[in-house]
Every structure is written in C-alpha cells, then in structure tokens.
C-alpha cells in the first residue's frame, strides 16, 4: 500500500505546471511591446506639451545661437498665467504677423524686446534702444552690430510682443514688418515656448536663462 501511494502521489511539477517555453516567449514579447508603446506615448506627450527640440535655421540670433544649433523649447513656460518677459528668447509661429499665409517654415526664434503696453524707440542719442524711456542693456548683440539701423517708435499693443534678433544686421524681425497688421508685433498666443537650453552641438551645451533671458 505504501509503495502504491508513493507512485500515485502527484509531484510538485504536476501540481504547479509552468508555462511552456513558447508561451513564455510570447508573454515576454507582449510585455516588451506594451512597454515600448507606453514609452512612445509618453515621448509624444512630452514633445507635444512639455519640451520640443528646435533647429536654428539661420544666424539671425548670433552669437547667442548659431545656425545648426539645437535648442530645447520649454512649452510650459507661458502656461498657467505666465507671459513672455523682456529678454526671453522665444520660438513663435509667424503666421499672420511675419507671414501673411500659413506655409512651411513659419516658426521663428527671436528675443523679446517689448511686451504689451511698452513704448519701444530707436534710438537715443547714444544709439541705444529705449523701452519706456529707459535704455536697454543689449550685451547679447552680435559684435559689431548696432542696436538698429532702422529708426522706429512703436507702442506695443496688449497681448503682443516686439521681437528682434541678436544679429541685428542679419535679422528679419519686427522692424521689417512695421507696415503689416500689428505693426510688426507678434501675438502672445502664437508663441510656442521659450528656448531654455542649447543641447547640440555638445560643446555648446548651455542654458539660455541668463541675465537677459
């Protein structure tokens, strides 16, 4: 009797059968696929709502930014009631201000010189731009550039920005659209975000949030 019971008693393997080798492989593949899909969705959400890389197309912001630089644009910078401020480097859609019609390549990167309500004037007796009667320290200007070769005197409408490139002699900016609707200013609602970091090339990795940004 003892011998028969010993031979008929189920083994540990019989009571707790493991998955077959093929089924386990499929389960691992499914898990990896789910992780990859979740990572892709997360990356898409970050790209859409948080940060976005932007390639600098020209030297209009030199020497701060050079053609070919990659910057990270903070798309949350002006959410939750925050507004662009003096000295911020912003990326914006120029449709309706710098470009009359929607087209490819309508995104621009410029520096905020005037915000809604400001009076921006060029230039005082020393050749400096004034904002609300005060000269602007523009140490970021490209070496050898004047603040502007084009005189202007504009009151920036509320909800809009007066923007200029740091390489003034190479920049097509608010000055070039004085006769357009908005007088060359850009709607705040068209701002995509604030350029916070140069991330490529690696030897130019730096923050753009300095004393003027």
CORDA-V182546 format. One record per pair of residues at least 12 apart in sequence whose ideal C-beta (glycine too) atoms are under 8 Angstrom apart, sorted by the first residue. I is the first residue (numbers start at 1). GAP is how many residues later the second one is. D is the distance in whole Angstrom. If there is no record, write none. Layout:
I,GAP,D ; I,GAP,D
//
This chain:
48,27,8 ; 49,26,6 ; 49,27,7 ; 50,24,8 ; 50,25,6 ; 50,26,6 ; 51,21,5 ; 51,22,6 ; 51,23,6 ; 51,24,6 ; 51,142,8 ; 52,20,8 ; 52,21,5 ; 52,23,6 ; 52,140,7 ; 52,141,7 ; 53,17,5 ; 53,18,7 ; 53,19,6 ; 53,20,7 ; 53,146,7 ; 54,16,7 ; 54,17,5 ; 54,18,8 ; 54,19,5 ; 54,37,5 ; 54,53,7 ; 54,55,7 ; 54,141,7 ; 55,13,7 ; 55,14,8 ; 55,15,6 ; 56,12,7 ; 56,13,4 ; 56,14,7 ; 56,15,7 ; 56,53,6 ; 57,48,8 ; 58,112,7 ; 59,108,6 ; 59,111,5 ; 60,49,8 ; 60,50,8 ; 60,105,4 ; 60,106,8 ; 60,107,5 ; 60,110,5 ; 60,111,4 ; 60,112,7 ; 60,113,7 ; 61,28,7 ; 61,48,6 ; 61,49,7 ; 61,50,7 ; 61,104,5 ; 61,105,5 ; 61,106,6 ; 61,110,7 ; 62,80,5 ; 62,104,6 ; 62,105,4 ; 62,108,7 ; 63,79,6 ; 63,80,7 ; 63,103,7 ; 63,104,8 ; 64,25,7 ; 64,47,8 ; 64,76,5 ; 64,102,5 ; 64,144,7 ; 65,24,8 ; 65,44,7 ; 65,101,8 ; 65,130,8 ; 65,133,7 ; 66,138,8 ; 68,133,8 ; 69,129,5 ; 69,131,7 ; 69,132,7 ; 69,135,6 ; 70,128,7 ; 70,129,5 ; 70,130,4 ; 71,20,8 ; 71,38,7 ; 71,124,4 ; 71,125,8 ; 71,126,6 ; 71,127,5 ; 71,128,7 ; 71,137,7 ; 72,123,7 ; 72,124,6 ; 72,125,4 ; 72,127,5 ; 73,18,5 ; 73,119,6 ; 73,120,4 ; 73,121,7 ; 73,122,6 ; 73,123,7 ; 74,119,5 ; 74,120,5 ; 74,121,8 ; 74,122,5 ; 75,117,7 ; 75,118,4 ; 76,117,8 ; 77,116,6 ; 77,117,4 ; 77,119,7 ; 78,110,7 ; 78,113,6 ; 78,115,7 ; 78,116,7 ; 83,32,7 ; 83,105,6 ; 84,28,5 ; 84,31,7 ; 84,77,6 ; 84,104,6 ; 84,107,6 ; 84,110,7 ; 85,27,7 ; 85,30,7 ; 86,26,6 ; 86,27,7 ; 86,28,8 ; 86,29,7 ; 86,45,7 ; 86,50,8 ; 87,24,7 ; 87,25,6 ; 87,124,8 ; 87,125,4 ; 87,126,5 ; 88,23,7 ; 88,24,5 ; 88,106,5 ; 88,125,6 ; 89,20,7 ; 89,21,7 ; 89,22,5 ; 89,23,8 ; 89,105,7 ; 89,106,4 ; 89,119,5 ; 89,124,5 ; 90,19,7 ; 90,20,7 ; 90,21,8 ; 90,22,6 ; 90,71,7 ; 90,73,7 ; 90,101,5 ; 90,102,8 ; 90,103,7 ; 90,104,6 ; 90,105,7 ; 91,16,6 ; 91,17,7 ; 91,18,5 ; 91,100,7 ; 91,101,5 ; 91,102,6 ; 91,103,8 ; 91,104,6 ; 92,15,7 ; 92,16,6 ; 92,18,7 ; 92,69,8 ; 92,71,8 ; 92,94,5 ; 92,98,5 ; 92,99,5 ; 92,100,6 ; 93,13,6 ; 93,14,6 ; 93,97,5 ; 93,99,6 ; 94,12,5 ; 94,13,7 ; 94,14,5 ; 94,92,7 ; 94,96,7 ; 95,95,7 ; 96,85,7 ; 96,86,8 ; 96,91,7 ; 96,94,7 ; 97,80,7 ; 97,83,7 ; 97,84,8 ; 97,85,5 ; 97,87,8 ; 97,88,7 ; 97,89,5 ; 97,90,7 ; 97,93,7 ; 98,74,8 ; 98,79,6 ; 98,88,7 ; 100,80,8 ; 107,85,7 ; 108,55,8 ; 109,86,6 ; 110,53,4 ; 110,54,6 ; 110,55,6 ; 110,61,7 ; 110,63,5 ; 110,64,8 ; 111,29,7 ; 111,52,6 ; 111,53,6 ; 111,54,7 ; 111,55,6 ; 111,101,8 ; 111,102,8 ; 112,49,5 ; 112,50,8 ; 112,51,6 ; 113,16,7 ; 113,18,7 ; 113,23,7 ; 113,49,5 ; 113,50,7 ; 113,51,5 ; 113,61,8 ; 114,17,6 ; 114,40,8 ; 114,42,4 ; 114,47,7 ; 114,48,3 ; 114,71,8 ; 115,41,6 ; 115,46,6 ; 115,47,8 ; 116,40,6 ; 116,41,6 ; 116,42,4 ; 116,43,5 ; 116,44,6 ; 116,45,8 ; 116,72,8 ; 117,38,8 ; 117,39,7 ; 117,41,6 ; 118,13,5 ; 118,14,6 ; 118,37,7 ; 118,38,5 ; 118,44,7 ; 119,12,7 ; 119,13,6 ; 119,14,8 ; 119,34,7 ; 119,35,7 ; 119,36,5 ; 119,37,8 ; 120,32,7 ; 120,33,8 ; 120,34,5 ; 120,36,6 ; 120,42,5 ; 121,31,7 ; 121,32,5 ; 121,33,8 ; 122,25,6 ; 122,26,4 ; 122,28,7 ; 122,29,6 ; 122,30,5 ; 122,31,8 ; 123,23,8 ; 123,24,6 ; 123,25,6 ; 123,28,7 ; 127,19,6 ; 127,20,6 ; 128,19,6 ; 129,18,5 ; 129,19,7 ; 137,75,8 ; 138,74,8 ; 139,73,7 ; 140,26,5 ; 140,72,5 ; 141,25,6 ; 141,26,8 ; 141,27,7 ; 142,24,6 ; 142,25,4 ; 142,26,7 ; 142,27,7 ; 142,28,8 ; 145,22,6 ; 145,23,5 ; 145,24,5 ; 146,22,7 ; 146,23,8 ; 147,21,7 ; 148,16,8 ; 148,20,6 ; 148,27,6 ; 149,19,7 ; 149,20,7 ; 150,25,5 ; 152,23,6 ; 152,26,6 ; 154,24,7 ; 154,29,6 ; 154,30,7 ; 154,31,8 ; 156,29,6 ; 157,25,7 ; 157,26,8 ; 157,28,6 ; 159,28,6 ; 159,29,5 ; 159,30,7 ; 160,22,6 ; 160,25,4 ; 160,26,6 ; 160,27,6 ; 160,28,7 ; 161,24,6 ; 161,25,5 ; 161,26,8 ; 161,27,6 ; 161,30,7 ; 162,12,5 ; 162,22,7 ; 162,23,6 ; 163,23,6 ; 174,12,7 ; 195,13,5 ; 196,12,6 ; 196,13,6
//
